[in-house]
Amino acid sequence: MEIAKNDRVNSLFDFYASLLTKKQYNYLQLYYADDYSLGEIAEEFSVSRQAVYDNIKRTEKILEDYEAKLHLLADFKVRNATLDRLVAYVNANYQKDAKLERLVHDLAKDEED
C-alpha cells in the first residue's frame, strides 16, 4: 500500500508541483523524491518534525483536491491506455502501412513529451 501511495503522490506532484508554494514543493520533493525522513527535513528547515508532517499531509490533500477538480492525472492515464491499445492494434493488423505506423509513432512521441 505504501508504494502505491508514494507512486500516486509522485504522479500528482509531477502534474501539480508548479501550483504549490515553495515550502510545500521543497518538503514533498525531499520526502517523496529524495527519500528524506521527517527528522532530516525538520533539521534542514529548522522546524519540528510535527510541522513537517503536518505540512506534507496538508499538501497531499491539496494535490488530491487539484486532481479532483482538474483530472490531469486521470486524463493522462486514459490517454496512455488508449494509445497503448491503438499501438497494439496497429502492430497486429497494419504492419505494412508505413504511414499509419508513422502517425501512431508520432502520437506516442508527443504524449511522452
Phi and psi restraints in degrees (range 20) as a CNS / XPLOR table:
assign (resid 1 and name C) (resid 2 and name N)
       (resid 2 and name CA) (resid 2 and name C) 1.0 -61.1 20.0 2
assign (resid 2 and name N) (resid 2 and name CA)
       (resid 2 and name C) (resid 3 and name N) 1.0 -39.3 20.0 2
assign (resid 2 and name C) (resid 3 and name N)
       (resid 3 and name CA) (resid 3 and name C) 1.0 -65.2 20.0 2
assign (resid 3 and name N) (resid 3 and name CA)
       (resid 3 and name C) (resid 4 and name N) 1.0 -42.1 20.0 2
assign (resid 3 and name C) (resid 4 and name N)
       (resid 4 and name CA) (resid 4 and name C) 1.0 -63.4 20.0 2
assign (resid 4 and name N) (resid 4 and name CA)
       (resid 4 and name C) (resid 5 and name N) 1.0 -41.1 20.0 2
assign (resid 4 and name C) (resid 5 and name N)
       (resid 5 and name CA) (resid 5 and name C) 1.0 -64.9 20.0 2
assign (resid 5 and name N) (resid 5 and name CA)
       (resid 5 and name C) (resid 6 and name N) 1.0 -45.8 20.0 2
assign (resid 5 and name C) (resid 6 and name N)
       (resid 6 and name CA) (resid 6 and name C) 1.0 -60.2 20.0 2
assign (resid 6 and name N) (resid 6 and name CA)
       (resid 6 and name C) (resid 7 and name N) 1.0 -41.6 20.0 2
assign (resid 6 and name C) (resid 7 and name N)
       (resid 7 and name CA) (resid 7 and name C) 1.0 -62.9 20.0 2
assign (resid 7 and name N) (resid 7 and name CA)
       (resid 7 and name C) (resid 8 and name N) 1.0 -43.2 20.0 2
assign (resid 7 and name C) (resid 8 and name N)
       (resid 8 and name CA) (resid 8 and name C) 1.0 -64.9 20.0 2
assign (resid 8 and name N) (resid 8 and name CA)
       (resid 8 and name C) (resid 9 and name N) 1.0 -46.4 20.0 2
assign (resid 8 and name C) (resid 9 and name N)
       (resid 9 and name CA) (resid 9 and name C) 1.0 -62.5 20.0 2
assign (resid 9 and name N) (resid 9 and name CA)
       (resid 9 and name C) (resid 10 and name N) 1.0 -42.2 20.0 2
assign (resid 9 and name C) (resid 10 and name N)
       (resid 10 and name CA) (resid 10 and name C) 1.0 -62.4 20.0 2
assign (resid 10 and name N) (resid 10 and name CA)
       (resid 10 and name C) (resid 11 and name N) 1.0 -39.7 20.0 2
assign (resid 10 and name C) (resid 11 and name N)
       (resid 11 and name CA) (resid 11 and name C) 1.0 -66.1 20.0 2
assign (resid 11 and name N) (resid 11 and name CA)
       (resid 11 and name C) (resid 12 and name N) 1.0 -44.8 20.0 2
assign (resid 11 and name C) (resid 12 and name N)
       (resid 12 and name CA) (resid 12 and name C) 1.0 -62.3 20.0 2
assign (resid 12 and name N) (resid 12 and name CA)
       (resid 12 and name C) (resid 13 and name N) 1.0 -40.4 20.0 2
assign (resid 12 and name C) (resid 13 and name N)
       (resid 13 and name CA) (resid 13 and name C) 1.0 -60.1 20.0 2
assign (resid 13 and name N) (resid 13 and name CA)
       (resid 13 and name C) (resid 14 and name N) 1.0 -40.8 20.0 2
assign (resid 13 and name C) (resid 14 and name N)
       (resid 14 and name CA) (resid 14 and name C) 1.0 -58.6 20.0 2
assign (resid 14 and name N) (resid 14 and name CA)
       (resid 14 and name C) (resid 15 and name N) 1.0 -39.4 20.0 2
assign (resid 14 and name C) (resid 15 and name N)
       (resid 15 and name CA) (resid 15 and name C) 1.0 -82.3 20.0 2
assign (resid 15 and name N) (resid 15 and name CA)
       (resid 15 and name C) (resid 16 and name N) 1.0 -36.3 20.0 2
assign (resid 15 and name C) (resid 16 and name N)
       (resid 16 and name CA) (resid 16 and name C) 1.0 -115.6 20.0 2
assign (resid 16 and name N) (resid 16 and name CA)
       (resid 16 and name C) (resid 17 and name N) 1.0 6.8 20.0 2
assign (resid 16 and name C) (resid 17 and name N)
       (resid 17 and name CA) (resid 17 and name C) 1.0 -55.4 20.0 2
assign (resid 17 and name N) (resid 17 and name CA)
       (resid 17 and name C) (resid 18 and name N) 1.0 -36.9 20.0 2
assign (resid 17 and name C) (resid 18 and name N)
       (resid 18 and name CA) (resid 18 and name C) 1.0 -68.7 20.0 2
assign (resid 18 and name N) (resid 18 and name CA)
       (resid 18 and name C) (resid 19 and name N) 1.0 -12.4 20.0 2
assign (resid 18 and name C) (resid 19 and name N)
       (resid 19 and name CA) (resid 19 and name C) 1.0 -91.8 20.0 2
assign (resid 19 and name N) (resid 19 and name CA)
       (resid 19 and name C) (resid 20 and name N) 1.0 -6.1 20.0 2
assign (resid 19 and name C) (resid 20 and name N)
       (resid 20 and name CA) (resid 20 and name C) 1.0 -88.6 20.0 2
assign (resid 20 and name N) (resid 20 and name CA)
       (resid 20 and name C) (resid 21 and name N) 1.0 158.7 20.0 2
assign (resid 20 and name C) (resid 21 and name N)
       (resid 21 and name CA) (resid 21 and name C) 1.0 -71.9 20.0 2
assign (resid 21 and name N) (resid 21 and name CA)
       (resid 21 and name C) (resid 22 and name N) 1.0 166.6 20.0 2
assign (resid 21 and name C) (resid 22 and name N)
       (resid 22 and name CA) (resid 22 and name C) 1.0 -60.7 20.0 2
assign (resid 22 and name N) (resid 22 and name CA)
       (resid 22 and name C) (resid 23 and name N) 1.0 -42.1 20.0 2
assign (resid 22 and name C) (resid 23 and name N)
       (resid 23 and name CA) (resid 23 and name C) 1.0 -65.4 20.0 2
assign (resid 23 and name N) (resid 23 and name CA)
       (resid 23 and name C) (resid 24 and name N) 1.0 -45.8 20.0 2
assign (resid 23 and name C) (resid 24 and name N)
       (resid 24 and name CA) (resid 24 and name C) 1.0 -59.0 20.0 2
assign (resid 24 and name N) (resid 24 and name CA)
       (resid 24 and name C) (resid 25 and name N) 1.0 -45.4 20.0 2
assign (resid 24 and name C) (resid 25 and name N)
       (resid 25 and name CA) (resid 25 and name C) 1.0 -59.1 20.0 2
assign (resid 25 and name N) (resid 25 and name CA)
       (resid 25 and name C) (resid 26 and name N) 1.0 -50.3 20.0 2
assign (resid 25 and name C) (resid 26 and name N)
       (resid 26 and name CA) (resid 26 and name C) 1.0 -61.9 20.0 2
assign (resid 26 and name N) (resid 26 and name CA)
       (resid 26 and name C) (resid 27 and name N) 1.0 -45.2 20.0 2
assign (resid 26 and name C) (resid 27 and name N)
       (resid 27 and name CA) (resid 27 and name C) 1.0 -61.8 20.0 2
assign (resid 27 and name N) (resid 27 and name CA)
       (resid 27 and name C) (resid 28 and name N) 1.0 -46.8 20.0 2
assign (resid 27 and name C) (resid 28 and name N)
       (resid 28 and name CA) (resid 28 and name C) 1.0 -67.4 20.0 2
assign (resid 28 and name N) (resid 28 and name CA)
       (resid 28 and name C) (resid 29 and name N) 1.0 -40.6 20.0 2
assign (resid 28 and name C) (resid 29 and name N)
       (resid 29 and name CA) (resid 29 and name C) 1.0 -58.4 20.0 2
assign (resid 29 and name N) (resid 29 and name CA)
       (resid 29 and name C) (resid 30 and name N) 1.0 -48.4 20.0 2
assign (resid 29 and name C) (resid 30 and name N)
       (resid 30 and name CA) (resid 30 and name C) 1.0 -67.2 20.0 2
assign (resid 30 and name N) (resid 30 and name CA)
       (resid 30 and name C) (resid 31 and name N) 1.0 -42.5 20.0 2
assign (resid 30 and name C) (resid 31 and name N)
       (resid 31 and name CA) (resid 31 and name C) 1.0 -72.6 20.0 2
assign (resid 31 and name N) (resid 31 and name CA)
       (resid 31 and name C) (resid 32 and name N) 1.0 -48.7 20.0 2
assign (resid 31 and name C) (resid 32 and name N)
       (resid 32 and name CA) (resid 32 and name C) 1.0 -91.2 20.0 2
assign (resid 32 and name N) (resid 32 and name CA)
       (resid 32 and name C) (resid 33 and name N) 1.0 -43.5 20.0 2
assign (resid 32 and name C) (resid 33 and name N)
       (resid 33 and name CA) (resid 33 and name C) 1.0 -84.9 20.0 2
assign (resid 33 and name N) (resid 33 and name CA)
       (resid 33 and name C) (resid 34 and name N) 1.0 -40.6 20.0 2
assign (resid 33 and name C) (resid 34 and name N)
       (resid 34 and name CA) (resid 34 and name C) 1.0 -99.0 20.0 2
assign (resid 34 and name N) (resid 34 and name CA)
       (resid 34 and name C) (resid 35 and name N) 1.0 -1.5 20.0 2
assign (resid 34 and name C) (resid 35 and name N)
       (resid 35 and name CA) (resid 35 and name C) 1.0 60.3 20.0 2
assign (resid 35 and name N) (resid 35 and name CA)
       (resid 35 and name C) (resid 36 and name N) 1.0 35.5 20.0 2
assign (resid 35 and name C) (resid 36 and name N)
       (resid 36 and name CA) (resid 36 and name C) 1.0 -74.8 20.0 2
assign (resid 36 and name N) (resid 36 and name CA)
       (resid 36 and name C) (resid 37 and name N) 1.0 151.2 20.0 2
assign (resid 36 and name C) (resid 37 and name N)
       (resid 37 and name CA) (resid 37 and name C) 1.0 -83.2 20.0 2
assign (resid 37 and name N) (resid 37 and name CA)
       (resid 37 and name C) (resid 38 and name N) 1.0 165.9 20.0 2
assign (resid 37 and name C) (resid 38 and name N)
       (resid 38 and name CA) (resid 38 and name C) 1.0 -59.1 20.0 2
assign (resid 38 and name N) (resid 38 and name CA)
       (resid 38 and name C) (resid 39 and name N) 1.0 -40.3 20.0 2
assign (resid 38 and name C) (resid 39 and name N)
       (resid 39 and name CA) (resid 39 and name C) 1.0 -62.9 20.0 2
assign (resid 39 and name N) (resid 39 and name CA)
       (resid 39 and name C) (resid 40 and name N) 1.0 -41.4 20.0 2
assign (resid 39 and name C) (resid 40 and name N)
       (resid 40 and name CA) (resid 40 and name C) 1.0 -65.4 20.0 2
assign (resid 40 and name N) (resid 40 and name CA)
       (resid 40 and name C) (resid 41 and name N) 1.0 -40.5 20.0 2
assign (resid 40 and name C) (resid 41 and name N)
       (resid 41 and name CA) (resid 41 and name C) 1.0 -67.0 20.0 2
assign (resid 41 and name N) (resid 41 and name CA)
       (resid 41 and name C) (resid 42 and name N) 1.0 -42.9 20.0 2
assign (resid 41 and name C) (resid 42 and name N)
       (resid 42 and name CA) (resid 42 and name C) 1.0 -58.7 20.0 2
assign (resid 42 and name N) (resid 42 and name CA)
       (resid 42 and name C) (resid 43 and name N) 1.0 -43.7 20.0 2
assign (resid 42 and name C) (resid 43 and name N)
       (resid 43 and name CA) (resid 43 and name C) 1.0 -64.9 20.0 2
assign (resid 43 and name N) (resid 43 and name CA)
       (resid 43 and name C) (resid 44 and name N) 1.0 -42.7 20.0 2
assign (resid 43 and name C) (resid 44 and name N)
       (resid 44 and name CA) (resid 44 and name C) 1.0 -59.2 20.0 2
assign (resid 44 and name N) (resid 44 and name CA)
       (resid 44 and name C) (resid 45 and name N) 1.0 -37.4 20.0 2
assign (resid 44 and name C) (resid 45 and name N)
       (resid 45 and name CA) (resid 45 and name C) 1.0 -106.7 20.0 2
assign (resid 45 and name N) (resid 45 and name CA)
       (resid 45 and name C) (resid 46 and name N) 1.0 5.0 20.0 2
assign (resid 45 and name C) (resid 46 and name N)
       (resid 46 and name CA) (resid 46 and name C) 1.0 56.3 20.0 2
assign (resid 46 and name N) (resid 46 and name CA)
       (resid 46 and name C) (resid 47 and name N) 1.0 47.8 20.0 2
assign (resid 46 and name C) (resid 47 and name N)
       (resid 47 and name CA) (resid 47 and name C) 1.0 -132.1 20.0 2
assign (resid 47 and name N) (resid 47 and name CA)
       (resid 47 and name C) (resid 48 and name N) 1.0 174.6 20.0 2
assign (resid 47 and name C) (resid 48 and name N)
       (resid 48 and name CA) (resid 48 and name C) 1.0 -79.7 20.0 2
assign (resid 48 and name N) (resid 48 and name CA)
       (resid 48 and name C) (resid 49 and name N) 1.0 158.8 20.0 2
assign (resid 48 and name C) (resid 49 and name N)
       (resid 49 and name CA) (resid 49 and name C) 1.0 -60.1 20.0 2
assign (resid 49 and name N) (resid 49 and name CA)
       (resid 49 and name C) (resid 50 and name N) 1.0 -37.7 20.0 2
assign (resid 49 and name C) (resid 50 and name N)
       (resid 50 and name CA) (resid 50 and name C) 1.0 -63.2 20.0 2
assign (resid 50 and name N) (resid 50 and name CA)
       (resid 50 and name C) (resid 51 and name N) 1.0 -38.7 20.0 2
assign (resid 50 and name C) (resid 51 and name N)
       (resid 51 and name CA) (resid 51 and name C) 1.0 -63.4 20.0 2
assign (resid 51 and name N) (resid 51 and name CA)
       (resid 51 and name C) (resid 52 and name N) 1.0 -41.5 20.0 2
assign (resid 51 and name C) (resid 52 and name N)
       (resid 52 and name CA) (resid 52 and name C) 1.0 -65.4 20.0 2
assign (resid 52 and name N) (resid 52 and name CA)
       (resid 52 and name C) (resid 53 and name N) 1.0 -47.5 20.0 2
assign (resid 52 and name C) (resid 53 and name N)
       (resid 53 and name CA) (resid 53 and name C) 1.0 -57.4 20.0 2
assign (resid 53 and name N) (resid 53 and name CA)
       (resid 53 and name C) (resid 54 and name N) 1.0 -49.2 20.0 2
assign (resid 53 and name C) (resid 54 and name N)
       (resid 54 and name CA) (resid 54 and name C) 1.0 -60.0 20.0 2
assign (resid 54 and name N) (resid 54 and name CA)
       (resid 54 and name C) (resid 55 and name N) 1.0 -42.5 20.0 2
assign (resid 54 and name C) (resid 55 and name N)
       (resid 55 and name CA) (resid 55 and name C) 1.0 -65.3 20.0 2
assign (resid 55 and name N) (resid 55 and name CA)
       (resid 55 and name C) (resid 56 and name N) 1.0 -42.4 20.0 2
assign (resid 55 and name C) (resid 56 and name N)
       (resid 56 and name CA) (resid 56 and name C) 1.0 -64.5 20.0 2
assign (resid 56 and name N) (resid 56 and name CA)
       (resid 56 and name C) (resid 57 and name N) 1.0 -45.9 20.0 2
assign (resid 56 and name C) (resid 57 and name N)
       (resid 57 and name CA) (resid 57 and name C) 1.0 -62.4 20.0 2
assign (resid 57 and name N) (resid 57 and name CA)
       (resid 57 and name C) (resid 58 and name N) 1.0 -42.3 20.0 2
assign (resid 57 and name C) (resid 58 and name N)
       (resid 58 and name CA) (resid 58 and name C) 1.0 -63.5 20.0 2
assign (resid 58 and name N) (resid 58 and name CA)
       (resid 58 and name C) (resid 59 and name N) 1.0 -41.2 20.0 2
assign (resid 58 and name C) (resid 59 and name N)
       (resid 59 and name CA) (resid 59 and name C) 1.0 -68.1 20.0 2
assign (resid 59 and name N) (resid 59 and name CA)
       (resid 59 and name C) (resid 60 and name N) 1.0 -38.0 20.0 2
assign (resid 59 and name C) (resid 60 and name N)
       (resid 60 and name CA) (resid 60 and name C) 1.0 -58.9 20.0 2
assign (resid 60 and name N) (resid 60 and name CA)
       (resid 60 and name C) (resid 61 and name N) 1.0 -42.7 20.0 2
assign (resid 60 and name C) (resid 61 and name N)
       (resid 61 and name CA) (resid 61 and name C) 1.0 -64.8 20.0 2
assign (resid 61 and name N) (resid 61 and name CA)
       (resid 61 and name C) (resid 62 and name N) 1.0 -40.7 20.0 2
assign (resid 61 and name C) (resid 62 and name N)
       (resid 62 and name CA) (resid 62 and name C) 1.0 -60.4 20.0 2
assign (resid 62 and name N) (resid 62 and name CA)
       (resid 62 and name C) (resid 63 and name N) 1.0 -44.2 20.0 2
assign (resid 62 and name C) (resid 63 and name N)
       (resid 63 and name CA) (resid 63 and name C) 1.0 -61.5 20.0 2
assign (resid 63 and name N) (resid 63 and name CA)
       (resid 63 and name C) (resid 64 and name N) 1.0 -43.1 20.0 2
assign (resid 63 and name C) (resid 64 and name N)
       (resid 64 and name CA) (resid 64 and name C) 1.0 -64.3 20.0 2
assign (resid 64 and name N) (resid 64 and name CA)
       (resid 64 and name C) (resid 65 and name N) 1.0 -37.1 20.0 2
assign (resid 64 and name C) (resid 65 and name N)
       (resid 65 and name CA) (resid 65 and name C) 1.0 -65.2 20.0 2
assign (resid 65 and name N) (resid 65 and name CA)
       (resid 65 and name C) (resid 66 and name N) 1.0 -42.3 20.0 2
assign (resid 65 and name C) (resid 66 and name N)
       (resid 66 and name CA) (resid 66 and name C) 1.0 -58.7 20.0 2
assign (resid 66 and name N) (resid 66 and name CA)
       (resid 66 and name C) (resid 67 and name N) 1.0 -45.0 20.0 2
assign (resid 66 and name C) (resid 67 and name N)
       (resid 67 and name CA) (resid 67 and name C) 1.0 -65.1 20.0 2
assign (resid 67 and name N) (resid 67 and name CA)
       (resid 67 and name C) (resid 68 and name N) 1.0 -39.2 20.0 2
assign (resid 67 and name C) (resid 68 and name N)
       (resid 68 and name CA) (resid 68 and name C) 1.0 -62.4 20.0 2
assign (resid 68 and name N) (resid 68 and name CA)
       (resid 68 and name C) (resid 69 and name N) 1.0 -31.7 20.0 2
assign (resid 68 and name C) (resid 69 and name N)
       (resid 69 and name CA) (resid 69 and name C) 1.0 -90.0 20.0 2
assign (resid 69 and name N) (resid 69 and name CA)
       (resid 69 and name C) (resid 70 and name N) 1.0 -38.1 20.0 2
assign (resid 69 and name C) (resid 70 and name N)
       (resid 70 and name CA) (resid 70 and name C) 1.0 -103.8 20.0 2
assign (resid 70 and name N) (resid 70 and name CA)
       (resid 70 and name C) (resid 71 and name N) 1.0 -25.4 20.0 2
assign (resid 70 and name C) (resid 71 and name N)
       (resid 71 and name CA) (resid 71 and name C) 1.0 59.0 20.0 2
assign (resid 71 and name N) (resid 71 and name CA)
       (resid 71 and name C) (resid 72 and name N) 1.0 28.0 20.0 2
assign (resid 71 and name C) (resid 72 and name N)
       (resid 72 and name CA) (resid 72 and name C) 1.0 -64.3 20.0 2
assign (resid 72 and name N) (resid 72 and name CA)
       (resid 72 and name C) (resid 73 and name N) 1.0 -44.9 20.0 2
assign (resid 72 and name C) (resid 73 and name N)
       (resid 73 and name CA) (resid 73 and name C) 1.0 -66.7 20.0 2
assign (resid 73 and name N) (resid 73 and name CA)
       (resid 73 and name C) (resid 74 and name N) 1.0 -45.7 20.0 2
assign (resid 73 and name C) (resid 74 and name N)
       (resid 74 and name CA) (resid 74 and name C) 1.0 -61.4 20.0 2
assign (resid 74 and name N) (resid 74 and name CA)
       (resid 74 and name C) (resid 75 and name N) 1.0 -44.8 20.0 2
assign (resid 74 and name C) (resid 75 and name N)
       (resid 75 and name CA) (resid 75 and name C) 1.0 -63.7 20.0 2
assign (resid 75 and name N) (resid 75 and name CA)
       (resid 75 and name C) (resid 76 and name N) 1.0 -38.9 20.0 2
assign (resid 75 and name C) (resid 76 and name N)
       (resid 76 and name CA) (resid 76 and name C) 1.0 -61.1 20.0 2
assign (resid 76 and name N) (resid 76 and name CA)
       (resid 76 and name C) (resid 77 and name N) 1.0 -43.8 20.0 2
assign (resid 76 and name C) (resid 77 and name N)
       (resid 77 and name CA) (resid 77 and name C) 1.0 -64.5 20.0 2
assign (resid 77 and name N) (resid 77 and name CA)
       (resid 77 and name C) (resid 78 and name N) 1.0 -40.3 20.0 2
assign (resid 77 and name C) (resid 78 and name N)
       (resid 78 and name CA) (resid 78 and name C) 1.0 -64.1 20.0 2
assign (resid 78 and name N) (resid 78 and name CA)
       (resid 78 and name C) (resid 79 and name N) 1.0 -46.0 20.0 2
assign (resid 78 and name C) (resid 79 and name N)
       (resid 79 and name CA) (resid 79 and name C) 1.0 -60.8 20.0 2
assign (resid 79 and name N) (resid 79 and name CA)
       (resid 79 and name C) (resid 80 and name N) 1.0 -42.2 20.0 2
assign (resid 79 and name C) (resid 80 and name N)
       (resid 80 and name CA) (resid 80 and name C) 1.0 -65.3 20.0 2
assign (resid 80 and name N) (resid 80 and name CA)
       (resid 80 and name C) (resid 81 and name N) 1.0 -41.0 20.0 2
assign (resid 80 and name C) (resid 81 and name N)
       (resid 81 and name CA) (resid 81 and name C) 1.0 -64.5 20.0 2
assign (resid 81 and name N) (resid 81 and name CA)
       (resid 81 and name C) (resid 82 and name N) 1.0 -42.0 20.0 2
assign (resid 81 and name C) (resid 82 and name N)
       (resid 82 and name CA) (resid 82 and name C) 1.0 -64.1 20.0 2
assign (resid 82 and name N) (resid 82 and name CA)
       (resid 82 and name C) (resid 83 and name N) 1.0 -43.6 20.0 2
assign (resid 82 and name C) (resid 83 and name N)
       (resid 83 and name CA) (resid 83 and name C) 1.0 -63.3 20.0 2
assign (resid 83 and name N) (resid 83 and name CA)
       (resid 83 and name C) (resid 84 and name N) 1.0 -40.9 20.0 2
assign (resid 83 and name C) (resid 84 and name N)
       (resid 84 and name CA) (resid 84 and name C) 1.0 -60.2 20.0 2
assign (resid 84 and name N) (resid 84 and name CA)
       (resid 84 and name C) (resid 85 and name N) 1.0 -42.9 20.0 2
assign (resid 84 and name C) (resid 85 and name N)
       (resid 85 and name CA) (resid 85 and name C) 1.0 -65.6 20.0 2
assign (resid 85 and name N) (resid 85 and name CA)
       (resid 85 and name C) (resid 86 and name N) 1.0 -40.0 20.0 2
assign (resid 85 and name C) (resid 86 and name N)
       (resid 86 and name CA) (resid 86 and name C) 1.0 -63.4 20.0 2
assign (resid 86 and name N) (resid 86 and name CA)
       (resid 86 and name C) (resid 87 and name N) 1.0 -45.3 20.0 2
assign (resid 86 and name C) (resid 87 and name N)
       (resid 87 and name CA) (resid 87 and name C) 1.0 -61.4 20.0 2
assign (resid 87 and name N) (resid 87 and name CA)
       (resid 87 and name C) (resid 88 and name N) 1.0 -45.1 20.0 2
assign (resid 87 and name C) (resid 88 and name N)
       (resid 88 and name CA) (resid 88 and name C) 1.0 -62.5 20.0 2
assign (resid 88 and name N) (resid 88 and name CA)
       (resid 88 and name C) (resid 89 and name N) 1.0 -41.5 20.0 2
assign (resid 88 and name C) (resid 89 and name N)
       (resid 89 and name CA) (resid 89 and name C) 1.0 -65.8 20.0 2
assign (resid 89 and name N) (resid 89 and name CA)
       (resid 89 and name C) (resid 90 and name N) 1.0 -45.6 20.0 2
assign (resid 89 and name C) (resid 90 and name N)
       (resid 90 and name CA) (resid 90 and name C) 1.0 -63.5 20.0 2
assign (resid 90 and name N) (resid 90 and name CA)
       (resid 90 and name C) (resid 91 and name N) 1.0 -43.8 20.0 2
assign (resid 90 and name C) (resid 91 and name N)
       (resid 91 and name CA) (resid 91 and name C) 1.0 -62.9 20.0 2
assign (resid 91 and name N) (resid 91 and name CA)
       (resid 91 and name C) (resid 92 and name N) 1.0 -34.7 20.0 2
assign (resid 91 and name C) (resid 92 and name N)
       (resid 92 and name CA) (resid 92 and name C) 1.0 -81.3 20.0 2
assign (resid 92 and name N) (resid 92 and name CA)
       (resid 92 and name C) (resid 93 and name N) 1.0 -29.3 20.0 2
assign (resid 92 and name C) (resid 93 and name N)
       (resid 93 and name CA) (resid 93 and name C) 1.0 -119.5 20.0 2
assign (resid 93 and name N) (resid 93 and name CA)
       (resid 93 and name C) (resid 94 and name N) 1.0 -17.2 20.0 2
assign (resid 93 and name C) (resid 94 and name N)
       (resid 94 and name CA) (resid 94 and name C) 1.0 -133.3 20.0 2
assign (resid 94 and name N) (resid 94 and name CA)
       (resid 94 and name C) (resid 95 and name N) 1.0 47.8 20.0 2
assign (resid 94 and name C) (resid 95 and name N)
       (resid 95 and name CA) (resid 95 and name C) 1.0 -66.0 20.0 2
assign (resid 95 and name N) (resid 95 and name CA)
       (resid 95 and name C) (resid 96 and name N) 1.0 -21.6 20.0 2
assign (resid 95 and name C) (resid 96 and name N)
       (resid 96 and name CA) (resid 96 and name C) 1.0 -99.6 20.0 2
assign (resid 96 and name N) (resid 96 and name CA)
       (resid 96 and name C) (resid 97 and name N) 1.0 0.8 20.0 2
assign (resid 96 and name C) (resid 97 and name N)
       (resid 97 and name CA) (resid 97 and name C) 1.0 -94.7 20.0 2
assign (resid 97 and name N) (resid 97 and name CA)
       (resid 97 and name C) (resid 98 and name N) 1.0 89.5 20.0 2
assign (resid 97 and name C) (resid 98 and name N)
       (resid 98 and name CA) (resid 98 and name C) 1.0 -62.5 20.0 2
assign (resid 98 and name N) (resid 98 and name CA)
       (resid 98 and name C) (resid 99 and name N) 1.0 -37.4 20.0 2
assign (resid 98 and name C) (resid 99 and name N)
       (resid 99 and name CA) (resid 99 and name C) 1.0 -64.9 20.0 2
assign (resid 99 and name N) (resid 99 and name CA)
       (resid 99 and name C) (resid 100 and name N) 1.0 -44.6 20.0 2
assign (resid 99 and name C) (resid 100 and name N)
       (resid 100 and name CA) (resid 100 and name C) 1.0 -65.0 20.0 2
assign (resid 100 and name N) (resid 100 and name CA)
       (resid 100 and name C) (resid 101 and name N) 1.0 -42.4 20.0 2
assign (resid 100 and name C) (resid 101 and name N)
       (resid 101 and name CA) (resid 101 and name C) 1.0 -60.5 20.0 2
assign (resid 101 and name N) (resid 101 and name CA)
       (resid 101 and name C) (resid 102 and name N) 1.0 -40.5 20.0 2
assign (resid 101 and name C) (resid 102 and name N)
       (resid 102 and name CA) (resid 102 and name C) 1.0 -65.9 20.0 2
assign (resid 102 and name N) (resid 102 and name CA)
       (resid 102 and name C) (resid 103 and name N) 1.0 -41.7 20.0 2
assign (resid 102 and name C) (resid 103 and name N)
       (resid 103 and name CA) (resid 103 and name C) 1.0 -62.3 20.0 2
assign (resid 103 and name N) (resid 103 and name CA)
       (resid 103 and name C) (resid 104 and name N) 1.0 -44.3 20.0 2
assign (resid 103 and name C) (resid 104 and name N)
       (resid 104 and name CA) (resid 104 and name C) 1.0 -65.3 20.0 2
assign (resid 104 and name N) (resid 104 and name CA)
       (resid 104 and name C) (resid 105 and name N) 1.0 -41.9 20.0 2
assign (resid 104 and name C) (resid 105 and name N)
       (resid 105 and name CA) (resid 105 and name C) 1.0 -60.3 20.0 2
assign (resid 105 and name N) (resid 105 and name CA)
       (resid 105 and name C) (resid 106 and name N) 1.0 -44.7 20.0 2
assign (resid 105 and name C) (resid 106 and name N)
       (resid 106 and name CA) (resid 106 and name C) 1.0 -63.0 20.0 2
assign (resid 106 and name N) (resid 106 and name CA)
       (resid 106 and name C) (resid 107 and name N) 1.0 -40.1 20.0 2
assign (resid 106 and name C) (resid 107 and name N)
       (resid 107 and name CA) (resid 107 and name C) 1.0 -63.1 20.0 2
assign (resid 107 and name N) (resid 107 and name CA)
       (resid 107 and name C) (resid 108 and name N) 1.0 -43.7 20.0 2
assign (resid 107 and name C) (resid 108 and name N)
       (resid 108 and name CA) (resid 108 and name C) 1.0 -64.4 20.0 2
assign (resid 108 and name N) (resid 108 and name CA)
       (resid 108 and name C) (resid 109 and name N) 1.0 -40.7 20.0 2
assign (resid 108 and name C) (resid 109 and name N)
       (resid 109 and name CA) (resid 109 and name C) 1.0 -64.1 20.0 2
assign (resid 109 and name N) (resid 109 and name CA)
       (resid 109 and name C) (resid 110 and name N) 1.0 -42.3 20.0 2
assign (resid 109 and name C) (resid 110 and name N)
       (resid 110 and name CA) (resid 110 and name C) 1.0 -62.0 20.0 2
assign (resid 110 and name N) (resid 110 and name CA)
       (resid 110 and name C) (resid 111 and name N) 1.0 -37.4 20.0 2
assign (resid 110 and name C) (resid 111 and name N)
       (resid 111 and name CA) (resid 111 and name C) 1.0 -69.2 20.0 2
assign (resid 111 and name N) (resid 111 and name CA)
       (resid 111 and name C) (resid 112 and name N) 1.0 -31.2 20.0 2
assign (resid 111 and name C) (resid 112 and name N)
       (resid 112 and name CA) (resid 112 and name C) 1.0 -70.8 20.0 2
assign (resid 112 and name N) (resid 112 and name CA)
       (resid 112 and name C) (resid 113 and name N) 1.0 -32.3 20.0 2
